[in-house]
């Protein structure tokens, strides 16, 4: 008996999912490769491995997501397959004033078209990822291609910048997926407004090829961890939460990406992929909402993370202390 082959005509590859091989399946290997690992005795999400398994462009065994694309189109790139620059070809780092560009910075057409898809299951998926650098970034999966963006600074904290792509994820390093959602008009509009603020683009060019990691300088001042409580300063986590949630940013957003949150579990990611491969939009959204809340309950602005058991214990202890204090004073 001949071994089974992919359902695509004349494709000799063995089928992996729904009768399709890794080259022809929409999400080829997500259920077949590790998604989590042990760190300090706790299972944590390994986003690099997970994303690697979902990308149609990335070869298995390659340690970095070299095929990640910027979420924004860059007007001075001639060929985005190789990121060839339209100007000088010598090796150098230089700054480009956005005012000199013939076209403004705009989110990629394919992502905006993806939002227009009728079925939720056909829309781009957004991942909030946290690492132990510490750092937080946004990844978007659409059509087997990953896109990325994050906020930080370019060599000097005085230069707040958007990264054209986030720091590439090494496959076997801890990088926790803290939240998964659908790319919406509201998220895209907030993201576009961030690029509307950009004043300069810093990039490296070697032999006419532009490094994909470009720095888009913005007036948003970088303030590190102290920026959480600042009205004027920003950091990577505060920025990502603003883009994803806008005015509905959860009050416990710092806890959401902290090391105490190991990220979504393998079981949760499998459930997400299983629902994503299905045909029921409502079921997919139900699963997404369920795993996001179970992983770490979101709290509205001004609220606090609910730890019912711990809060009850603290309240009981407070009451006991107050009673003893009152008796002593009498």
C-alpha positions in Angstrom: 0.0 0.0 0.0 1.3 3.5 -0.9 1.6 5.9 1.9 -1.0 8.8 1.9 0.0 12.0 0.2 -1.2 15.6 0.3 -4.6 16.2 -1.3 -3.2 18.9 -3.5 -2.8 17.4 -7.0 0.7 16.1 -7.7 2.0 17.1 -4.3 4.1 14.1 -2.9 4.3 15.4 0.7 2.7 13.3 3.5 -0.5 14.9 4.9 -0.4 16.4 8.4 -3.7 18.1 8.8 -7.1 17.8 7.1 -5.3 15.8 4.4 -2.9 18.7 3.6 0.9 18.9 4.0 2.8 21.6 5.7 3.2 23.6 2.4 -0.6 23.7 1.8 -2.3 23.7 5.2 -3.4 27.1 6.5 -1.8 26.4 9.9 0.5 23.5 9.2 2.3 22.3 12.3 1.0 24.1 15.3 -0.4 21.0 17.0 2.6 18.8 16.2 5.5 20.7 17.7 6.3 22.0 21.3 4.6 25.2 22.4 5.8 25.3 26.0 8.8 24.4 28.1 10.0 24.3 31.7 11.6 27.4 33.2 12.3 27.6 36.9 10.0 24.6 37.5 7.1 26.2 35.7 5.6 25.5 32.2 5.9 28.7 30.1 5.0 29.5 26.6 7.8 29.3 24.0 6.4 31.8 21.5 9.4 31.4 19.2 8.7 27.7 18.7 5.0 28.2 18.4 5.2 31.0 15.8 7.8 29.0 13.9 5.4 26.1 13.6 2.6 28.4 12.3 4.6 30.2 9.6 4.3 28.9 6.1 7.5 30.7 5.1 9.8 29.6 7.9 11.7 26.4 7.5 11.6 24.0 10.5 14.8 24.0 12.6 15.7 27.7 11.8 16.2 29.3 15.2 14.8 32.8 14.4 11.7 34.2 12.7 13.7 35.8 9.9 10.6 36.0 7.8 8.8 38.4 10.2 7.6 41.6 8.3 7.0 45.1 9.5 3.3 46.0 10.0 3.9 49.2 8.0 5.0 49.7 4.4 8.2 51.6 4.0 8.2 53.9 1.0 11.9 53.8 0.2 12.0 50.0 0.0 12.2 48.9 -3.7 11.8 45.1 -3.2 10.2 43.9 0.0 11.3 40.3 -0.7 14.9 41.3 -0.2 14.3 44.8 1.4 16.4 46.5 -1.3 16.8 50.2 -0.8 16.1 52.7 -3.6 19.0 55.0 -2.8 22.6 54.5 -1.7 24.2 51.0 -1.7 27.2 51.5 0.6 27.3 50.2 4.2 26.0 52.8 6.6 23.5 53.8 9.2 21.5 56.9 8.4 18.3 58.7 9.3 15.5 59.6 6.9 13.2 62.5 7.6 9.6 61.3 7.1 8.8 64.7 5.6 11.1 63.9 2.6 9.2 60.7 1.8 7.0 60.8 -1.3 4.4 58.6 0.4 3.3 58.5 4.1 3.8 55.5 6.3 0.7 53.3 6.0 -0.2 49.9 7.5 0.1 47.1 5.0 -2.8 46.7 2.6 -3.0 42.9 3.3 -3.6 43.5 7.0 -6.3 46.1 6.3 -7.9 43.8 3.8 -7.8 41.0 6.3 -9.9 43.0 8.7 -12.5 43.3 6.0 -12.9 39.5 5.8 -16.5 38.4 6.6 -15.5 35.4 8.7 -13.7 36.0 12.0 -11.6 32.9 11.3 -10.2 34.5 8.1 -9.1 37.7 9.9 -5.6 38.4 11.2 -4.8 37.1 14.7 -2.9 39.3 17.2 -0.5 38.0 19.8 0.8 39.9 22.8 4.2 38.5 23.7 6.4 39.2 26.8 10.0 38.2 27.3 12.3 38.4 30.3 14.5 41.2 28.9 11.9 42.5 30.0 10.1 43.4 26.8 6.6 43.3 25.3 5.7 43.3 21.7 2.9 42.6 19.2 2.9 39.9 16.6 0.2 39.5 13.9 -0.5 36.2 12.0 -2.2 36.5 8.6 -2.1 34.2 5.6 0.8 32.1 7.1 2.9 35.3 7.4 3.9 37.0 10.7 4.1 40.7 11.1 5.5 42.5 14.1 5.8 45.9 15.9 6.9 47.1 19.3 7.9 50.3 21.1 11.3 51.1 22.7 14.1 53.4 22.0 16.9 53.8 19.5 20.3 53.6 21.3 19.3 56.4 23.6 16.2 56.6 25.8 15.7 60.2 24.6 14.6 58.7 21.2 11.4 56.9 21.7 10.9 54.6 18.7 8.7 52.0 17.1 10.6 48.9 16.0 9.7 48.0 12.5 9.8 44.4 13.7 10.1 43.2 17.2 13.3 41.6 18.5 13.3 38.2 16.7 12.2 35.3 19.0 14.8 32.6 19.5 12.8 29.3 19.2 14.0 27.8 22.5 13.9 30.8 24.7 11.1 31.8 27.0 8.7 34.2 25.3 5.3 34.2 26.9 2.1 34.6 24.9 -0.1 36.6 27.3 -3.1 37.4 25.2 -4.6 36.5 21.8 -7.1 38.5 19.9 -8.4 39.5 16.4 -7.1 42.5 14.5 -9.9 45.1 14.5 -10.5 48.5 12.9 -10.0 50.1 16.3 -6.6 48.4 16.8 -5.5 49.2 13.3 -6.5 52.9 13.7 -4.6 53.3 16.9 -1.6 51.6 15.3 -1.8 53.9 12.3 -2.0 57.0 14.5 1.3 55.8 16.1 3.0 55.8 12.7 1.4 59.2 11.9 3.6 60.6 14.8 6.8 59.3 13.3 9.4 62.0 12.5 12.5 60.0 11.4 13.4 56.5 10.3 16.8 55.0 11.4 18.1 52.1 9.4 21.2 50.2 8.3 22.0 49.5 4.7 24.5 47.0 3.5 25.0 46.3 -0.2 21.7 48.0 -1.0 19.8 45.8 1.5 18.0 47.5 4.4 18.0 45.8 7.8 14.4 44.8 8.6 14.9 46.1 12.2 14.3 49.8 11.6 13.7 52.5 14.2 10.7 54.9 13.7 11.4 57.8 16.0 8.3 59.3 17.7 7.7 62.2 20.1 6.6 59.7 22.7 9.3 59.8 25.4 10.6 56.6 26.7 10.4 56.3 30.5 11.1 52.7 31.4 9.0 51.1 34.2 8.3 54.5 35.8 6.3 55.4 32.6 3.4 53.2 33.9 2.3 56.0 36.2 3.3 58.9 33.9 1.0 60.9 31.7 3.8 61.8 29.2 6.2 58.9 29.2 5.9 55.4 27.7 7.4 52.0 27.7 6.9 48.8 25.6 4.2 47.3 27.7 2.2 50.5 28.2 2.4 51.2 24.5 1.3 47.7 23.4 -1.6 47.8 25.9 -2.7 51.2 24.5 -2.6 49.9 20.9 -4.6 46.7 21.8 -7.1 48.0 24.3 -7.2 51.8 24.0 -9.2 53.4 26.8 -10.1 49.9 28.0 -6.6 49.1 29.1 -6.7 46.7 32.0 -5.5 48.2 35.3 -3.5 45.1 35.9 -1.6 45.3 32.6 1.8 45.1 34.3 0.9 41.8 36.0 -0.4 40.5 32.7 3.1 40.5 31.2 5.1 39.8 34.4 7.2 36.7 35.0 4.6 35.6 37.5 2.3 35.0 34.5 3.7 32.0 32.6 1.6 32.7 29.6 -0.9 30.6 27.8 -0.5 26.9 28.4 0.0 24.2 25.8 -3.5 23.0 26.3 -4.9 26.5 25.8 -2.9 27.0 22.6 -4.1 23.6 21.3 -7.7 24.6 22.1 -7.2 27.9 20.3 -5.7 26.2 17.2 -8.4 23.5 17.2 -11.1 26.2 17.2 -9.2 28.2 14.6 -9.2 25.2 12.2 -12.9 24.8 12.6 -15.7 26.6 10.8 -17.6 28.2 13.7 -16.7 31.9 14.3 -18.7 32.1 17.5 -17.0 29.0 19.0 -13.5 30.4 18.1 -14.3 33.7 19.9 -15.8 31.8 22.9 -12.5 29.8 23.2 -10.4 33.0 22.8 -12.3 34.9 25.5 -12.2 31.8 27.8 -8.5 31.2 27.6 -7.6 34.9 27.8 -9.6 35.2 31.0 -8.5 31.9 32.5 -4.8 32.7 31.9 -5.1 36.0 33.7 -8.4 37.8 34.4 -8.5 41.3 32.9 -9.7 44.1 35.1 -11.2 47.4 33.9 -9.5 50.7 34.4 -9.3 51.6 38.1 -9.9 48.1 39.2 -7.5 45.5 40.8 -6.7 42.0 40.0 -9.0 39.6 41.7 -7.4 37.1 44.0 -10.4 36.0 45.9 -8.7 33.5 48.2 -5.8 35.8 49.1 -8.1 38.8 49.6 -10.4 36.9 52.0 -7.4 35.6 54.0 -6.0 39.1 54.2 -9.4 40.5 55.3 -9.7 37.9 58.0 -6.2 38.6 59.3 -7.0 42.3 59.4 -10.2 41.7 61.4 -8.3 39.5 63.9 -5.6 42.1 64.3 -8.1 44.9 64.8 -10.0 42.9 67.4 -6.8 42.1 69.4 -5.8 45.8 69.2 -9.1 47.0 70.5 -9.0 44.5 73.4 -5.4 45.6 74.3 -6.3 49.2 74.3 -9.3 48.6 76.7 
